[in-house]
Amino acid sequence: MKTILIALLLATTLVHADNTLEADALWQKLQQMERQGPTNTSGDRKADILKFLTEVEAVCNQFIRDFPNDPRLWEAKSDRLHILAARSEVAEAALDWKSFQASVQEILTASGASKPVKSQTSLLALQVQGKDAMDHPHADKVIAFEKAAADFAATYPNDPATRQLPFLRLDVYEKNDPTKASALLKELAADKSSAVAMEAKRRLKARELKTRPLDLKFTTVDGKEFDLAQLRGKVVLVDFWATWCGPCRVEMPHVVATYKKLNPKGFEIVGISLDSQKDRLLDYTKSNEMTWPQYFDGKGWGNEISTGFGVTGIPTMWLVDKKGFVRNTEARANLEAEISKLLAE
């Protein structure tokens, strides 16, 4: 009897070890997919992202189904909620809020879910609620959002995510109460947190850009003189990017495809490269058929044009209308549609 019990115990241990190894391998796959983002680009950015989200969701579902007792279960469930929210935004489809909220509450009340997982999930719910208040402006939605934001700050006072709350509130006010948004932005520009103040000042600069035609003159990487004023009557994308930037490279096939499609209709691009190696920049632009002008000064993040305009992250894409005014400082999400709108004006 003792021998049988030992054999059963060993068999159970081996099964547990195999399950742990399988769980680890699947978890590593999920983490790698989330880090890399879409790896196969067809030129249709929306389709590529939706395909990628579907693939990541399938791995999440497999992990949740196969390893219900793994301590990473709740992180996988939180990841799945992020995927659902992202798919809803990319596909421009309504999110099933009732089902979404039920899943959020499941995570927030789970004893096995860690505090970081709960805070990430709670923040996601707040972001979804804020987006709804922006897409469907109404005083009641703003009040509900403000209460949720206050609850988040009270529950997670030391969470780094609390630094995002003022700007999430700002985005909501932009759509519901522009006067209040302006007052809040000026207040944030003087915030004691340098990170908050820097972002507020960047947004103030972005607002200023829209008040007068953009002045942009430089010598291109191949020695030609460029003046944006000479492109009046055309829609222009100002693309802040670099060859070392992974998300920039992911976007580039779509940017090139959009250029080829809309250039005959009056669309142009100008690149502001934050590279430090000229040869690498020239090789990349040539091999990827990026025939538009490029600014390069070799200073990387110290790039004089990007720092002068307060650009703190790449890829950053601005759209300039036919009169030379910056109309969109976050054109990355719906690039082709935004360009087409401006071309039709």
Sequence and secondary structure as in RCSB ss.txt:
>XXXX:A:sequence
MKTILIALLLATTLVHADNTLEADALWQKLQQMERQGPTNTSGDRKADILKFLTEVEAVCNQFIRDFPNDPRLWE
AKSDRLHILAARSEVAEAALDWKSFQASVQEILTASGASKPVKSQTSLLALQVQGKDAMDHPHADKVIAFEKAAA
DFAATYPNDPATRQLPFLRLDVYEKNDPTKASALLKELAADKSSAVAMEAKRRLKARELKTRPLDLKFTTVDGKE
FDLAQLRGKVVLVDFWATWCGPCRVEMPHVVATYKKLNPKGFEIVGISLDSQKDRLLDYTKSNEMTWPQYFDGKG
WGNEISTGFGVTGIPTMWLVDKKGFVRNTEARANLEAEISKLLAE
>XXXX:A:secstr
 HHHHHHHHHHHHHHHHHHHHHHHHHHHHHHHHHHH      S HHHHHHHHHHHHHHHHHHHHHH TTSTTHHH
HHHHHHHHHHHHHHHHT    HHHHHHHHHHHHT TTS HHHHHHHHHHHHHHHHHHHHHS  HHHHHHHHHHHH
HHHHHSTT GGGGGHHHHHHHHHHHH HHHHHHHHHHHHT SSHHHHHHHHHHHHHHHHTTS    EEE TTS E
EEGGGGTTSEEEEEEE TT HHHHHHHHHHHHHHHHHGGGTEEEEEEE  S HHHHHHHHHHTT  S EE  S G
GG HHHHHTT  SSSEEEEE TTS EEES TTTTHHHHHHHHHT 
